[in-house]
Amino acid sequence: MTNQILSRVFLHSKKTKTLIGLYRSGSQIDDFTVGYVLDYNDSFVIIQHVTKYGVEDGIHVNKLADLEKIEIDEDYIKSCQLFFDNPALLPMQTVRKAKFNFSESWQFDLLNDNSYQGELIAFQLRGEDLFSFGFVIDFDELNILIHLVSESGSSQGTNAYHLVDIASFGVDTIQCRRRKSMYHLKKKADK
């Protein structure tokens, strides 16, 4: 390989199973592949894809000329590496059922009947495409106070929302469990 820098990065990833991120030219900001190098040459790199949950998920072949950048030491990749190296950090699902009243005040009823205060939940606001995640701090019949947590487990502050603006809740999802683990690991490291 004529590019010594890429050769060193790829060789290190291949030998140590260190995860890297590959961004294709012209792709969306969140459209990238994380994994470790299986093989490479002057034109191609073969990656064992690893999901954000640390699970191997297929092999990707990428043409080097189509790559815009390669991330080596970024928080998101570090969190993927953490779960890849330590799969026991991602707890198994424990919530198997939920009390649910099919009522107009379903948001309050769900939170109140299932003791989700202090739990990290996923929630989607009406009109939004993406879920947000955070710990339920407090709630009443009209509002909810949630301490938001990023994908890397960082605190994103606390927000209040009107319960009627919440279109969906997710409880004990794999993404909730991942963020909760990352949050507690970050808090422990900050001590």
N, C-alpha and C positions, 0 to 999 in steps of 0.2 A: 504494500500500500504506500503510495507516495505521500499521503498526509500523515505525518508522524503523530500529530496530536490525536486525531481520530483513532489511529492504530493503537495508541497507548490506552485511550478511553475504552475501546472495544475489547482489547486484550484483558484489561483489569476487570471489566464486567464479566467476561467469559470465565476467567480463572476463579473469581470470588463470588459469582452470582450477585454482583452489585447491580441494583436497578438503575436504569437510565430512562429518560423520556425522549421520544422522537416526535418532532413536529414536522408534518408535511407542509410544503409550500402552499400558500393559498387556503389553508384549512382554518376552521374556526378555532378560537382561542382554547377551547376545551376538547378539541379533537386531536388527541395525541395518543401514542402507545407507550406504556411503561412496561419494562421488562429487562431481562438480562440477555446478553449476547450469547447465541449458540454458535454462530460462525459469521465470518465476514471476508470480503476481499476488497479490491479497489473500487468496485461498483455497487456491491450489495451488502446489507447486513441482515442477518436472520435473528429475530428476537423471540424469546419465550415470553409471551405476554403474561403479566401478573396484574390481577385486578386490584382495586383499592382495598380489598379485603384480604390481600396476601395470597390469593388462590391463583395457581397457574391456569391459564385460560387460552390455550392454543398458541400456534406459532405464526408469526408475521414476517413476511419478507418485504424489505424496503429497499428501493433504489436510492443510493446515496445522493444522486443528483436531484432527487425530489424532496429532500429534507431541507427545511428552513433552519432548524436549530436542533441541538441535542442538549438536554438538561442533565446535569450530573449531580448536583448537590442542592436540591430544592426541597422545601418543607413537605410538599405533597408526596414527592418521591420517597423522602425519608419515612413518612408515615406508612406508605405501601411496603417499604423495606422492613419496617418494624413488624408488621403483621405477617409478612412472608417469612421472616426469620423466627417469629414467635407466634405461631397460629393459636396457641392457647390464650393469647391476650384478647381475642375476640370471643366474648361469651356466647353461649348458645341461647336461643330463644327460650324464655321462661314463661311468658304470658301466653296462655293457650285459649283463654276465653275472656269475654268482656260482657258485663251487664249493659244492655242497651235498650233504651226506651224510644220507640218510634214516635217522637213528639217534635213539636216546633222548637223546643228548647233542648234539642239533642246534644248540643255542644256542652252545656252546663251539666246535663244529666250524665253524660259519659264521664266527664271529669269527676263529678261528685260521687257517682256510684262505684267508681273503680279505683279511687285513691291514687290518682296520678300526680298529686302534688309532690314535688321533689324529683319526679321522673323526667328523663329526657325523651321528648316526643318529637314527631314530625308533624308539621301542619302546613296547610296550603290555604292561602287567602283567596277569596273570590276574585276571579279575573287574572290570577297569576298562573303561570305554567309550572313553576318550580316549587318544591317544598322548602320550608325553612325548618331549622331544628333548634331545640333549646329545652332548658329545664323549666318546668312549671313552678313558678315561685308562689303565685297566689291566683285565685279567681273568685268571682262572685257570679250572680245571675246575668250580669251584663258584660263584664270585662275579664281579661286574663292578662297576667303579668308573666312574661317569659324571658329568661336569661338565654340569649342566643349563643350558639356554639358553631364555629366554622368546621369545615371538613377536616382541617388539621388539628381540631380540638382546642383552638384558641377561643377565648372569651370575646364575644362581639357586643357586649353590653346588654342591657335589659330594656325591653319594650313592652308597652301596654297595647292590647288590641281589643276591639269590640268582638265579643263572641259571635255575633251574627255575621261578621265578616269572614269567619273561618269556614271554608268549604269542606275541609277534610282533615282528619287526624290520622296519624300512624303511630302505633305503639309497639315497642320492642322489635322494630324492624332491624335488619342487619346494619343499615346506615345509622340508626339510633344507637345501637350497641357499639359500633365502631367509633362514633364521635364521643360517646360517653367514656370509652376506654382511653381515647386520645386525650380528652379533657382531664381525666384523673391522672394520667401519666404526666401531663404538662404541669399540673398543680403540684404533684409530688416532686418533680424536677426543680420547680421554682422555690421549694422550701430550703 
